Amino acid sequence: MKILVVGGTGLIGKDVSKKLTAAGHEVIIGSPSCGVDVISGEGLVKAMERTDVVIDLSNSASPDDQTALTFFRAAGENLISHEKKADVKHHLVLSIVGTDRATYIGYLQAKKEQEDIVKNSGIPYTIIRSTQFHEHMTTLVAVQGTETEVNISTVDYQPIAATDVVDMVVKLALEEPKNGLVEIAGPERSLMTDFVKQYLEHIKSGKKLVQDDDNKYMFFEIPKDLLVPLAEYRSGQISFSDWLDVYSS
């Protein structure tokens, strides 16, 4: 198959592209550095020629409300427009667990609009909603921390390794479109404070973990269960402790 991977140079996209290529598929990397720009439309006509599947792993340059909304709206509409002309058979997009439960957060509102553009396009689709990646832990600690402590709420948390996300994106992209949602999460669910404590101890940070029950994430007030699946989901294989031992060293 010919597969266009939008965002094919990112954390997930680069490995998705490698796995698909190794499996014998013709992969086009959809990124400005490779001559494909989903905002301006540059390179999209050629990239879509004979394309069977489009995997959208693109992301806004900033999580800022308006920046994200403008990006996902333009990218989604551009992709769908070109896919219809090229008769693409499957559009897969990577989204976030909880997207529809906190649209007062601008970035999640933007992701929800991205999902809706795909749902209403008439093109067969699969939407994968993932929990936060294990790899996001460094950002979480940096944003919610100071030089001496890290402030973390006791919200529910079930992170997943990027490697598991890659495997699931590849698997679902090669299957028949679900025309619906598939949620994915890591194999362990606990409080966010438990994961952060384990991480700080592993890296020998020396920072103090300050625990609270404010139900905040990246300074946003959220439902306690926003970051975890509420119903059926597909589980990754890599535990957080295994990821710490292998991938964060």
N, C-alpha and C positions, 0 to 999 in steps of 0.2 A: 504493500500500500504506500501511497504518497501521503505524508503527514506533515502538516505545518505546525511547528511548536512556537507559539507566540510567547515571548519571554524566555526563549531557549538558551539564554546565557546566564540566567539567574540560578539561585540556590537549587531549586527543584528542576528547572528547565534544562540545565546543562546535562544532568544525569539522565533525565527522561530521554533527551535527544540521543545520548550515547547508547542507552539500552535499546532503543528502537532501531538505531542504525546497526547495532550488533546483531539484532534479530532479523536483519535483512530488509528493513523498510527504507524507503527513500524519505529522508528527513530534511525539511527546509527550516532553517533557524529564522524565526521572526523577531528580529530586533534591529534597531537603527544601525548598529555597528555592522550588521550583515546586509544592509540595504533594504530592510523591510520596516516601515514605520506605520503603525496602526492608527496614529493620530492624523498625520498628513496624508496617508494613503499611499505613500511612495513604496513601490515594489509589490503592492498587494495583488495587482492583477496577475503578474507573472508567478508570484508565489502560490496563487490559487489554482493555476492551470493543472488539471487532472488530479487535484487534491481530493482525497477521500475523507480525511479527518483533520479537524482543526482543534488543537489543544491550546486553550488560552490560560497561560500562567503569568500573564502580564501584571504589573503593579504600578501604582501611581508613584511618582517621584517623591511625594510627601503625603503623610496621612492627614494633612490639613483638610478640613471639611470641603471647601470649594475646589481645591486642587484635585482631591480624590474624585469628587462628583463629576467634575469636568472631564477628567481623564477616562473614567470607566464608562461614562455615557458616550463620549466620542469614539473610544476604542470599540465598544460593543456595537454601536450602530455601524461603524465602518466595516468591521469584520462581517457582520450579518449581511450587509448589503453586497459585499463581494462574494460571500459564500453562496448566496442565492443565485447569482449570475454563473457561478462555477459549478453549481449543483453538488455542493459538499454534502456528504451523507451523515456526518456525525460531528457535532460541536460539543466539546467537553471543556468545562470551566472549573477552576479550583477556587472555592470560596471558603467561608469560615463558619464553623459551628456557632449558632446563636445569632447569626446575621439578622434574622427576622424578629428577634426578641429585644433588640436594643437599637432601633433605628433613630433614636434621639442622638446617638453617637454618629457624627458625620461620616466617618469612614465606613461604618456598617451600613448606613443609608446608601452610600455609593455602591457598596458591594451588592446590596439588595436590588438596586436598579440594574446593575450588571446582570444579575440572575434573571430579572424580569424581562430584560431585552431578549435574552436567550429563550426563555420560556415562551414568549409571545412571537417568536420569529417564524415558526412553522418548520424550522429545521430540526430534525431528530437530535436530541441532546442528552447529556448527562451532566448534572451539577454535583461535584464532590465538595462537601463541607468538611473541613478538617479542623481539629483542635489546634492549639498553638504547638509549634515545633519545639522539641528539646533545645534546638539551637537558638531559640528565642530567649533562653535563660539569661544570657549575657546582657541583652538589651533590657530585660526586666529589672535586673539588679542595678544596671547603670542608671536607668530612668527613675526608679523608685528608691535609689540609695544616695548616700552622701559618702564622704571619705571614711566615716566611722561606723555607719549603720545602714540597714536596709529595712524599709517599712513595707510590710506585706500583710495583706488581709487574709482571713481564713475562708476564702472562697473555694469552691470545688474546682479541682484542676485535674486534667487527664491528658498531658502532653504526648506528642507522637514524634518519633525520630524522622528526620527528613528522608532518610533511606527508605523507611516504610511508606512514606507519602509517594516517593518516586515509584516504588513497586506497584502501588495501587493505581496511580495515574496511568501507568503503562498498561496494566491489566484491563482497566475499565475502558481505556481508549480503544483497545483492540476487540472488545466485546460489542454486542449490539447496543445501541443507545437505550438508556433506561427511561428516557422521557420523564425524569423525576430526579429526586435527591438521593444521594448516597452519603451517609455520614461516616467519617473515619476518626479514630482516636487511638491513643496509646493503650497498652495492656494494663495500666495501673491507674486507679482513681484514688485521690486523697485530697487533703487541703493543700492549697498553694504554698502555705508556710512549710509544709513537710518537704516539698521538692526543693524549695529555696534553701532550707536548712541543710539538706543533703548536699546541694551544690556548693554552698559556702564552705562546708567542712571538707569536701573533696579537693577544692582548690586552695585550701588553707588560707582563706581570705583574711581572717582576723576581724572582719566587720561583724557587728552585733545585729542579730535579727530582731526587729521590733515587730511583734505580732499585734494585730488589732482585728476587730470584728466589724469594720466599717463597710465591708463589701465593696472595695474599690479595686480597680485595675487600671494601671497607667493613668491614675488620678480621676478616672470616670467612676461614678457610682453605678453599680451593675447588680442585677439579680445574683444571688449566691450561686445559682446553677447555670449561669449564662455560658460558661466556658466548657461545659461538658455536654455530651449527647443526652437527650431526654428519652430517646426511644432506641430502636434497633440501630446498630452501627457495626462497621467492620473494624476489627482490632489489629493494630500493628503488632510486631513480634519483639521489637527491641525495648527492653525495660529501661527505665531512666538510669538505674545503676550500671547496667551494661553499657549504655551510651556514655556515661561518665568515664568508665574504664577504657573504652575503645576509641570513642570519637572526640572526646574533649581533651585528651592528653596531648 
